[in-house]
Amino acid sequence: MRTTINLADNLLEQVILETKTKTITQAIRSALEEYLEHRERIRLIKSFGSFKRWNPDIQAMRQNRDLG
């Protein structure tokens, strides 16, 4: 999709340096893909919830594991 956007030059330069890309299109595509991956990781972390109340019995876990 073609579009026209206004970006700060220094911001675009930073993205190009960080993504190690050669073109503006590649830099923007890479930045958007990384952003979406980051959001997905956050969503996954939130879906697992908190383990604050998890109190495992390590000794029992070691005795019950299958070593065969």
Summary of the structure (lengths in Angstrom):
residues: 68
radius of gyration: 22.0
end to end distance: 55.7
largest distance: 62.6
contacts: 100
relative contact order: 0.07
helix: 63%
strand: 0%
